């Protein structure tokens, strides 16, 4: 039955205050020794016999066993074959037959020590199982028959060495004594050596008589102290010889010698010597060994003539530390003397420490705290004394240290924090050295892998990226590739990318590939709409929890020459021909024939939506009726006379200029300007009429027919209005009909594109429109006007001064009537649409000529900002 022995006694009673302190000290000592578990079992237990509840004694419940992984380990695998631990119950069982004599030999005590390991957390406990001896071996003699020759003259009291019986058992089960068969001559006495072994001596009690009895046969019995006792027998055959009355005598009854275990075979142990008082052959002495175990006879040999004992086979201190030799000296007459030779084997440091790695926890997470147990070691040295004292250390650069847990057991723990990014594994060498001279050492390599923990966020190669992309590239074109690196491994170091915001409206422009970090255009870029934008790209690893970082990608769109110059003046529609009946007449400029070289004819105004060189415009004259008469400013677009106008020059001139940018390839547009060489507008009208009459385009003919019809309608309406006003004049003063001076409308937008910059064109016109309700509420109307030619209309006086034709009527308005407006030059019309053409006849002439293109009803005031320019203006009520 297995018995657990704990050294945890405490006195049951405490008498007075004098015994209180020893009791407390005893409790402390018991707790300190609690980590060593001791069991005691008898030998020869069958396989599967229970040793003890190991898990329960370690404080583990059955539910914890699968997670804690209880197992046994030992520096010597030989010891592990005897025991096993049940994974379900945690009990310790016998796995192989236990033979104490085989395991421990003649040792008085026998125990098996090993370590019990548990995981999560890793810990080690020391277990010792004492093997108790049972009387399973009977004493036996080394030989079954003993042959003795005793001279008949041997005196009573003579002693004869019979040797020693062997019993592998120990304690009370070992050999206790010898018994001899009853006889009349001999008895047996038990002798005990200093080491406790017992041997038998045959004592002669009565003189022998060879003539009466030549031999005696007896039975010698060796008995042990077991219960029940066991015994072994041997036969004694005693031959009685003639008298040789002086036996050999050794110089010493006991010899002692010491021999180093590394002594080579053939070394001399010592010399024994004996003397004999007899003479002749009876005094001739030979030496030999008595009855001894076979392994002793293998180690030593004695020379028969000299008595020199020599070493025959190498010694091993770890196997046998001492030998007891029985030496006999025999004379020629057959008398024998015995002595004992004790040979002590001296230990030599011939065994290096043995390192056994019991357990290694690898890999270890890099966030393991300092002091985490990563390996368990056991170091053993078979030598004794200082030769068996061992100290260990770690060799190598690693954040590990070694801590001694018990005799021969060590823990390898982390000395500081681990960092897998700096070292994914640590290789150290365990060095064990003994204290012998010379010192012996052994080494064992220990490899500790460090597992990754997601403790590093992705890091972009650049904090901000800049990409330059040309406009008009197709969707899907690569923009830039961002790259972030994560020092972690596996999923913790696998980086994915996505967009995480940016400037307003930037998200639809680009996309990012999750794995590679490549940024692609979602659509074609237009420099004129978006010149640059920024997006934020986030890189995130696959750890749990995930870590991320952000980088800014700024994309700059590069301009391409994809926009041709756009001519603002002269307008493209005005310069076009054959555009249909609704096309407007071509714009023209009037240049006096007295113009000198450098006279400003007009200015070509153009813009380009591109930027840089792609928007840098230049102007060039490509076609002219008189190429030598005009020139165009390269960068200003101003059309000027290259020489003085002569009488030989045709009255109508056509100038075509090309506007080009500086892109690659260059884009261009053309502008057509019509020039009439005349001193005044009246002089230019016949030329314009001839141009209209000679026009072959049906659209132009249709336009002039409509214009003529509109003029006739306007004259008719004027006549009717003047007639009505003349009749009403007699009834009283007319209602105030005036142009609202405060409601002046600038209509340059009708002549120029809306995006044309203010101040580019040379003239501006202000129109004053009479409200419709003034006619309804007025008490008088203007006198009807008779149809007058265009020349008279153009030569009319300003507002407030009656024209000659109107002053002759009887319905002339009073001179003190409020004026509709007082511009520098104003004209009244009744039509809803008014077409005006203004000319500057010369540098000094500030008079203006007008052609009425619609009906009356508007008052027009013109102001000249610059000289030498012209434009076409359309206004409607």
Secondary structure, DSSP 4 states (H G I P E B T S, - for coil): --EE-------S---TGGGHHHHHHHHHHHHHTTTEEEEEEETTPPTT-EEE-HHHHTT--GGGHHHHT-EEE-S-HHHHTTEEE-TTT--EEE-S---HHHHHTT-S--EEEEEEEETTTTEEEEEEEEEE--S----B-S-SEEEEEEETTPPTT-EEEEE--B----GGGSEEEEEE---SSEEEEEEE-TTS-EEEEEEE-S---TTT-SEEEEEEEEEE--SS--EEEEEEEEEEE-------EES-SEEEEEEETTPPTT-EEEE--EE-SS-GGGG--EEEE-S--HHHHHHEEE-TTT-EEEE-S---TTT-SEEEEEEEEE-TTS-EEEEEEEEEEEP-S----EEEEEEE--SEETTPPTT-EEEEEEEE-SS-GGGG-EEEEEESSSSEEEEEEETTEEEEEE-S---TTT-SEEEEEEEEEESSSS--EEEEEEEEEEE--S----EES-SEEEEEEETTPPTT-EEEE--EE-SS-GGGG-EEEEEEEESTT-GGGEEE-TTT-EEEESS---TTT-SEEEEEEEEEES-SS--EEEEEEEEEEEP-S----EEEES-HHHH--S--TTPPPPPEEEE-TT--TT-EEEE-EEE-SS-GGGG--EEEEEEETTTTTEEE-TTT-EEEESS---TTS-SEEEEEEEEE--SSS--EEEEEEEEEE-SSHHHHHHHHHHHHHT---HHHHHHHHHHHHHHHHHHHHHHHHHHHHHHHGGGSPPP---EEEEEEEE-GGGTS-TTPPTT-SSEEEEEEEE-HHHHHH-S--PPP-----HHHHHTPPPTTS--HHHHTSTTPPPTTSPPS---SSEEEEE-SEEEEE-----TT---------S-EEEEEEEEESSSS---EEEEE-
